[in-house]
Amino acid sequence: MEKHDSETRREGISSAMRLESAQETLYADDPARRAESTAVFSSVCSADPDLVGGYLSALEPRLADSNADVRTNVTHVFGAVAKTDPERVGEYLPALEVRLDDATDAVRRNATYAFGEVAKTEPERVGEHLSALAPALADEQGRARANVALVYRRVAEHDPERVVAHVDALAARFDDPNATVRRNAVLACEAVARQHPQAIKPHVPALEDRLDDPVERVRQAVVAVLRTVTGTGTKVFRPDTALSGSGTE
């Protein structure tokens, strides 16, 4: 046990020294050096996000770096820290918001993931960014769409009023090719329906079309929202429909 503790301490000291060294080149003129520097932060963060959390203010300007690898590394750091300490990342949401339409898939995926993690404990804070997140519901990348749909679900469960204006955008994802997107979009609408069933009623036909969704968890979510809105939807799937595939990307 003592040997393990000693090794853990050495690893912590080594990681801390790597971060201190990497910080020196965060603002280097050479983009390759900035990419190497931020890659260190990303690597250490995967194992010890708490250690890297203290560097977020230094890393924030690099969210707007001209180099895609740098932006990818830094958004990964913010997402990893948000997973274990979402409150710490909350103040950086405006800077992350700018990356929601980044040209690089990994940057958008990481940025939307960070929003989803912060929404676990600070849905009211994330709710202020829903209008900026709305276009990402139609992102070409399935994982980014799934992250955003989860954000809407978490915010709706806390404050459905904020999500009412986005019901149409969520309904457009009921037939998304990614099952996680479909399920979270439906569950976000179910949370809204508890207080604002009229906002969901225009989308009942689209919901009924998903009663034969190939994924059971999606069908269950559809049943839940239909019961909330109309008191119907007890049929989990249509008898003439066979299951086929997961519906995920």
N, C-alpha and C positions, 0 to 999 in steps of 0.2 A: 504493500500500500504506500509506504514512504517512497519507494522507488518510483511508483507511478506518479505521485504528487510532485516529486522532484522533476520528472520528465515533463509534466504538464507546465510547471513553472518555467522551465527552460524554453519550451515551445512558445509560451506567452511572451517571454523576454525577446526571443528571436523575432516573433511577429511584430512586436512593438518597435524593434529596431528597424525592421524592413519598412514599416510605415513611415517612420521618421525620415529614413533615407529617401523613400519615394516622394514624400511631400516636397522635397527640395527641387524636384523637377516637374511638379504639377503645372508650372507656368513657363516651362521651357519653350523657346521659339520653335524648336523642331517638333512637329506633331508626332513623329515616331517616338520621341522621348516621353511626350505626354501620354501616349498610348501605353508605353511600358510602365510608366508611373501608376497610371490608373488601373492597369492590369494587376499590379501588386495589391492595391486596395480591394479589388474585386476578388482576388484569390484568398486573401486573408479573411475577407468578409464572409466567404462561404463557410469557413470554419469557426470564426469568432466575430459575429456581427456587432457584439457589444463593444469590442475593442475599436472597431472602425467607426462606431457611432459618434465618437468625439471629433471626427474629422469632417463631418457633413458640411459645416460652414465653409471649410476650405475647398471642399469638392463642388459645392453648389455652382460656382461660376463655370465649371467645366461641363455642366449640363448643356451649355450653349456653345461648346467647342465646335470648331469647324471640321474636326476629324470624327468620322462616324465611330471608329473603334473607341475613342475616348468617351463619346456619349454613351455608347453601349456599356462600357465598363462602369461608368458613374451611375447610370440608371439602375444597373444591376445592384450596385452598392445600396442605393436608396431603397430598392425593393427588399433586399435581404435584411436591412436594418428594420424596415417597417414590419417585417414578419415577427420579429421578437420585441420591438419597441416602437409600435406605431405612433405613439404620441410624439416621439422625438422627430419623426418625419413630417408630422402634420404641418409644421410651419413652412415647409419647403414645397407644399403643393402648388403654389403659383408658379414656381420655377419648373416643376414637373409638368404642369399643364401645357407649357409651351412645347413640350416634346410629344404631345399626343398625336400630332400630325407629322412627326418626323419622317424623313424619307427612308429611314432604315427600319426594317421590320423589328429587329431585336430591341431597338430603342423604344418603339411604341409598345411592344409587349412588356418590357420592363417597367415603363412608366405607368401603364394601366394596372399592372400587378401591384405597384406601390400604392396606387389609389385604393385598390381593393383591400389591401392589408390595413391601411389607415382607417378605412370604413368600418372595420370590425369594432373599433373602440371609439372612433370619433366620426360617426355618420353625419352628425350635424355640420361638422367642418367640411367634409367631403361634399355634402349636399350643396354647398355654395358653388361647386364646380360642375354641376350636372349639365348645364348648357354647353360647356366646353367639351364634356365627355360624350355628348349625344352623337356627334358624327362618327365617333369611334365604334359605336354599335354596328356600323356598316363597314368596319375595317376589313380589308381583304384577307387579313390573317385571323384564323379562327381563335387562337389563344388570346389575342387582344380583344376580340369581341366577347369572349367568355369572361375575361377579366372585367370588362365594362358592365356586362349584364349582371355580374355579381355585385358590383358597386351599386347599381340601381336597386337590386334586391335588398341589400343591407340598409341603404338609405330609406327605402320604402317601409321596411319593417320598423324603423325608428320614427320616421316622419313621412307618412304617405302623402301628405299635402304637397310636399316638395316634388313628388314624382308624377302627380296628376298631369302636368303639362307635357310629360314625356311618354304618356301611354301609347300614343300612335307609333312612336319610334320603337317602343318595346314590342308592340303587336307585329311590327314588320319583321321581327326576329322569331316569330312562332314557327316558321318553317325553315329556320336556319339549318344548314347542313351539319352544324356542330350541335350535338345533343346537349352539351352543357350550356350553350347559349340559349337554346330553346327552353330548357328547364328553368334557368334563372330569370329569363324574360317573363315566363308564365308566373313564376312565384313572386316576382316583383309586382305584377298586376294583381295577384291574389292579395298581397298586402295592401295595395291601394283599394281594392274592392271592399275590404272590411269597413272602411269609412266612406268610400266614394264609389259605390257599385254602379252608379249612373255613368261614370267615366269608362267603365269596362264593358257595359252592355253593347255598345256598337261593335265590339270585337268578339261577341259570343259566337257568330258563325265561324270565324277563323279558329277559335278555340275548339269548337266541336269538330272541326276538320282534323284536329290533332288527337282526338280520342283513339285513333288507330295508329298513333305514333309507334315506330318500331322499338322504342326504348321505354321500358316499364316506368322508370322514375319520371319521365316526361309525362306519360299518360296519367300517373298519379297526381302530378302537379296540375294538369289540366282539369282533372276531376275536382280537385280542391277549389280552384278558382270558379268553376261552373257552379259548384254547390254554394259558394259564397254569393255569387251574383244572382243566380236564378233558382237555387234550391234543387237543381237537377244535376245530371252528370254522374249518376251512380254507375253507369256502364263503363268499365275500365277499357275495354276494346271491343271493336265490332266483331261478331262471330265469324265473318267471312274473311277476316284479315289475319294473315300469318305473319309472324315476326320475321324480319329480314335485316340483319346487320345492326350495328350500334348507332349509326347516324353521326358518328364523330369523325373529325378530320384526322 
